[in-house]
Amino acid sequence: MNILYKSTRDKNGQTVTASQAILQGLSPDGGLYVPDAIPKFKLPLSSLKQLSYQELAYHILQPFFSDFSEQELKKCLANAYDSTFTTPQIAPLTYHAGNAYLELFHGPTIAFKDVALQLLPQLMTTAARKNKLQEEIVILTATSGDTGKAAMAGFADVPNTKIIVFYPKDGVSPIQERQMLTQQGDNTFVVGIKGNFDDAQTKVKQIFSDSDLNTALKQAGYRFSSANSINIGRLFPQIVYYFYAYGQLLAAGKIKEGETVNFSVPTGNFGNILAGYFAKKMGLPINKLLCASNRNNVLTDFFNEGIYNKNRPFYVTSSPSMDILVSSNLERLLFYISGEDPVKTASLMAKLTSTGKYQIDSMMRSQLTDFYAASATEKQTEQEIKRLFTTDQTTIDPHTAVASYVAQKYHHEERIDQRQTIIVSTASPYKFPHFVLSALQLKYDSQKPFGVINALHSNTKIPLPQAIEELMHLPLKHHCEVAPAEMKNAVKEILNLF
């Protein structure tokens, strides 16, 4: 199958290859690239018990990246999923208090973004060679906390690339911020903005579509691309761990082949859970995808009411990677539930831009049965961390706690559903030690450097990740801060385009 990619907004149906879509990131019309067909997983589900993560990734991604040769794709996968992960499983499954937890934080930055962002640079540099690209690639991305660090870790010192990351100065955890500000690599640039993630993401999209800036870029020998989950090279690698989790359940005898399961996913920009939606479309036996939100519950309201409304207060929470009111990847879901109608999709996105809200019709709402949506307050998140620690001596981060709480809520409401539920555990507790210690009512010495890290280590006995040990000794490298309105000038200054 030779899969091509089209824009969610292009009524003419123009297509590009996978490698071209990876290089572009965002479609020129502002839409997101989607495959012209969703392939079915061809192997029997029983094979999931035997396949390594790398082998499974090849079988799932090969149809999506069909213009990559077998040798090219396997080389990309081998380079991405190596000893930079602290477990050869890459994404192990553990069991606590009646649920399975898919641990996606064993990569170099101890967050789930590593699973895709260790692969994206491999795909992108291969795509550049395939398309005989002459320009240097400038990765431009906004982050709500984890994407920025994971993307920089993947692209640091990769030849013919630069990466510029914008993050909300007061909207990430202290550990997340320090991870970004200590990032090494002569081609990495970090800019704090005096605003929230939505401000950063909106401005990045405007910069992408700025024709004058793109002309100046081309003249200087550059071109933009993205490391956000709007890029198919970021999105589709996330499908793999849904299948891999199912295989681990089969191997452990927790389910029988063909038995359906639920996944509870902490959700902000809608990329991670959308990968689960694609996994289901490919044939993975998923019953419900539980869309778990924090206090910024715009997605909860969308799924329960059919109305997306970003005109609401923005809250900075203990789960900052989910502090998002404009969930970019939801556009892809709109495209599918509208019957792949680019005109309707473009119209809804235009309404979001002009009025800050839109409402889907009854036909589109009827297509949302794959999802259940709920949210957790700060107090409920805190209580879930404490519950897991008390009942099973397990420590989870706030994002995982949101998903765990929503899974509990779902099973309380839907008592008839006794299916195995997998909590998608997206970050190590060491990324959010202040809130975890607070939830566990444990004290730490705030006067000592990294006293909070040491307190979490001594009280929970969780092994200290190498990424955190290194962080305690690295010097701060990046110091730039700007207002959102100055982001374009910051890009021009970094690239010497004045």
N, C-alpha and C positions, 0 to 999 in steps of 0.2 A: 504494500500500500504506500503510495507516494502522497503524503499529506502536505497540503499547502495551507497558508494562513491568510485570513481576511480580517478586515476591521469590523468591529461591532457597529460602526456607524456608516459604512460604505455601501450605498444602495447599488453601486455598479459591480460589486463583487470582485474587485481587483485582488489578486493574490500575490504573495511573496513566498519564498522558500523559508524553511525553519531558520537557516543560518542568517538570512536577511532580516527576519523578524527579531532574532536575538540581537543583531547589531543595531537595529533601529530602536528597539525597546518599545516606543510608543508609535502608533500609526500617525502619519502626517496630518490626518484629519482630526486628531485628538482622541480617536477611539482606541480600543485595546485589541490586540491580535487574538483570534480564536482559530482553532483548526477547522478545515472544511469538512472534516469527519472525525468522530471519536472512535478510535480503534477498540476492538474487544481484546481482552487478555487471552492469548491463544493457548497457554499451557493449562493443564488441569490444576485445580486448587491444591491437590495433594502435593504438587511439586514445590509449593511454598515452604514446606517443612525442610527441604534439603538445600534450597538455593542460598548462597551467600548474599549479602546485601548488594555487592557489586554485580553479581550474576543477575539478580532480580532486577536491579536498576537497568541493566542493558535490555532485558526483555520488555520492560515497560516503556522505556524512553526511545528505543529504536524506531518504532512507528511514528512517534511525534517528531523526531529529528531525522527524518528519512533521507535528507541529502547529506548526512554524515555517513562515511563508510563505516563498516564494522570495526576496522582497525582504529579509525579516528575516535569513535565513541568509546570503545573499550579503553583506549589510552587516556581519554578524559576522565573516565570513571576511576581507573587505577590511580591516577595522580590525585584525584579529589579525596577518595576514601582510603586513606593510608594511615600511617602512624600519627597523623595530626589528631585523630580521634583516639580517645583513651580506652576504647573497647573495640575489638574487631567486629562486634555485632553492629556497630554504628548507632543503632536505635534499639536497645534492649527493652524488654517488657518485664515489669515487676508487678507484684500483687500485694495490695494493701487494703484492709478493711472491706473486702468483698468486691473490689474493682481492680481492673488491670490498669497500670500506668505506663504509657509509652514514653520512655525517657529520651528526649531529643536534645540533651544538653551535654553531650560528651565530646563536643568539638572544641576547637581552640578558643572560642569566646564564650563557652558554656551556655549557649542559647540555641534554639531550634533553627535559627536562620543559617547556622553553619552548614546544615545538611545540604542546602541548595547553594549557598554562597561559596563553598569550597569548590563546587562544580562549575558555577557560572563563568569564572575567569578562564577555565579550561575550554569551555564551549565557545566563549567569545573570541579568544585568540585563535582557535581553530577556524571559526567562522570568518574571521578577518583574512586568514590565509586563503580560505576557499574562495572568497570573493575578491581576492587581490586588492584588498583595501590599502590605500596609500596613506590615509590620514591617521593621526594618532587618536585613539578613542578616549573621550572624556566621560567618565561615569559620573553622572550628576544624580544625587539621590537625597531625599528627605527621610529622616528616621525618627521614629517615636521611641528609640532607645537601643534596639538590638541590631536592626538592619545595618546601621552605619558602621558599627565596629566589625560585624561579621563580613561586610562587603570590603572594608579596608584590609582586614586580615587576609582575605582572598586575593585582592588585587595589589597588595603591597609589593612594590618593585617588579611587578609584571611588565615586561618590555612593551613599549608603545601604548601605554595606558596612563591616565591620570584619574584620580577619584576625588571628587569634592562632595563632602557630606554636610548637610545642614541639619541641626537638631535644636529643639526648644530648650533654651538655656535653663529654665526653671521647671522643665517637664520630664526629666529623666532622673533615675536614682543616682546617688553619688558614685556608686561603683560603675554604673553604665557610663557616666560622664568621664570618669577617670580612665576607663578603658579606651574611650575615643581620644581623649586629650594626650594620652601617652603613646598613641599609635606611631610605630616606626614606618619608615619607607619614604624615600624622597619624592614619590609621586602621590602621596596622601595629603589631603587638606581637610581640615575640620572647621566649621563655622557655627558658632552658637547664635541663635536668633532670639530677639526679645519678643517672643510670641509663642503660640502653641504649634503642635504638629500640623494641624490643618492649614495654618498660615504658611508653614514651610512647604507642605505638599502642593498647595495651590500655586504658590509662586514658582516652584520648580516646574510645574506643568506649563505655566506661562512662559518661562525661560525656554523650555523645549520648543514651543511653537513661535518664538520670536524670530521673524524672518530676517530682520536686520542683524541680529546677533548670530544667527546661523550662517549668514553670508560672511560675516567677519570671521567666524570659526573656520569656514572652508578656506578662506584666503590665508589663514594662519596655519593651515594643515591639520585642523582638528575636526572631529565630529562628536556629537553627543550620543550617549546611550544611557540606559538605566539599570540599576541593580535592585530596584523595588520589584515587588511581585507583579507589577504590570508587565514585566519582561517574561516571556514564555520560558526563557532559560532559567528563571528563578522559580516560576510557578510549577512547571511539570515535574521537576525532580522531587517535589514534595508528595507527589502521588505514591512514590515508591514505599514510603514508610507505612502507609495504610495497609498495603498488601503484606508488607513484612510483619506487621503486628498480627495480622490474621494468621500468617504462617506460624508464628510463635505460639498462638493460642492452640492451633492444631497440634503442634509438636508436644505441647504440654498436656494434651488431652482435655483441655477446657471446653472445646467445642467439637462438633462433628463437621466433616466437610459439607459445605453448602449451607450450614446454619448461619442465620443472619445475626449481626452484632450491631451495637450502637457505638458511636464515637462522640465524646464531648470535647469541644474544641474552644479554647479561649480565643476570642475573635475581636480584631480591631479593623484592619484593612481588608479583611475577608479573603485573603489569599490562601491561608492554611486550610480553612474549612472548604474553600472552593476546590482545593486539590482532592479532598475527600469526596466531593460531589463528582469530580471526574473519575475517581476510583470506582464509585458506584456505577457510573455510566459504562465503565469498561468491563463491568461484570463482578466486581467484588460484592459479596453478600452483605450489604449494609442496610439496616432497617431505618434508623434515624441518625441524622447528624444534628447534635445538640449544639446550637449556636450560643455560646456563653459570653455574656458581656458584663462589664463592670458598671459603675454609676453612669457612664456615658453610654446609655442603652438605646441609642438610635436604631440599632439593628433589631433589638428585641421588639420595639414598637413596629418596625417595618414588617417583620414576619407575623406579628399578631394582629396588626391593624391594616396592613397594606399601604401604609403611608410612610414615606421617608421624609423626615423633617429635621434638618440640621439647625434650624432656628431655635436653639435652646442653650442653656448655660453649658459651658465647657468646664469639666472638673479635672483637676490634677489628682490622681489617685495613687494607691500603692501598687497598681499594675499599669505603669505608664505606657507600656507597649500597646495597650488597648485604649489609650486616651485619644480617641479619634472620632470625629463626627462626620467625616466624608470618607466612606469606605470604598476606595477606588475599584477593587475587584468585583464589587457587587454589580458593576456594569456588565460583566460577562454573564452573570446569572440572569440579569434582566434580558439580555440577548436570547438566552436559551428559553426562558419561560414565556417570551413573546412569540415563540415559534421561529426564532432566528430572524427577526424583523429588524433590520438596521435603521429603518425610518422611525419606528416606534422607539427604539433604544435611544437614538440621537435626540428625539423629541423629549424624552424623559430627562436625559442629561442636560439638555438646554434649559428645562424648567428648574432643575437643581441649581444651575449656574445663575439664572435670572431671579428666582424667587426663594431659593434655599430649600425647596421641597417639591415632591411629586407624589401622585397617588396612582397605583396600578389598578387595572380593571379586574373584574371578577374572573375572567379567563386566566389571567396571569396568576392571580392568587391561588387558583385551583392547582397550579403547577408547583406549589411550595410544600407539598406534603412530605418531601424528603427531610424537612427540617422541623425542629422544635427549638424555640428560642426563649431564654429567660436570662435574668441578670442577678448579680450579687452586689449587695451594698458593701461598704468598707467593713462594717461590723460583721457581716456574714462571711466575708473573706477571712477576716481575723479568726472567727470561730471555727472555720473549716481547717485552717492551719493547726489550731490547737486540738481539734478533734482527732486529726490523723496522728499527731504527735502523742496524744494521750492514749489512744486505742491501739496504735501499732508502732509507736516509737519511730515514725516516719516523718521527715521534715520536707515540706514542699514550699515552693515559692508562691507569691500572691496570684500570678496568672494561672498556675496550675490549680490553686485553691478555688478560683472563680469557676473553672471548668468542673472541679470536683463537687463544688456546692450545687451547680446546676444539674449535674448528674443525680445527686441526691434528691433534688427537687423534682426532677422528671420521674424518678422511680416512686416517689411518694404520690405524685399525681396519677401516674400510669401503673398502678400496682399489678395490673395484668401482664405487663411487659417484664418478663424475667430474663431477658436476653443478657448476655455478657456485655458490659460496657467498658470501653477503653477510654481512659482519661488521657488526653494528649498533654503531656507534661513538657512545657516549652522552655523552662529555664532552671538553672541551679539556684537553690536558696541563697548562695553566696553573692548573687547579683542584687539581692534585696535584703541584706542582713538586718537593717534597721527595723523594717516592718515585721520580719519573721520573729526577731527577738521580742518586739513589742507584743505580738500576738501570743507568744509563749510566756509573756510576763517575766522575761529574763533581763537583767540589768547588764550594762557594759560601761567601761571607763571611756567617756567621750574625750577625755584629755589626752589619751594615748593615741598615737598614729595607728590606725587600723585596729583600734580596740574593739570595734564592733565585729570585725572579722574573727579576731581571736576569741571573743565571747561566743560567737556562733559555733566555732570549731570545738571549744571546750565543753559546751553544753549539749551539743547534738552528736558529737563524735563523727560527723560527716567528714570524710577525707578532704583535705584542702586541695582544690584543683590547681594544677600547674599555672593556669592562667591568672589565678588570684595571687599565688606566690610571686610570680613575675611582676604583677601589678604593684606590689608593695615596694619595689625597688626602681621602677622605671621613672625617669624624669618627665615632667610635663613638657610637651613639644608644641602644642597648638594653643593659640591665645586669642584668635579673632572672634569678635562678636559684632553683629550688625542688626539693624531693624529689618523686618521683612522687605520693606521697600528698597533696601540697599543690597538685596541678594544678587541682583543682576550685575551691579557694579563690582561686587565681591568676586563673582565669576570672571569678569573681564580683567580684574586686577591680578588674580591668580594666574590667568592665562596670558597676561601681558597684551591685552587686546585694545588698550587705550591708544 
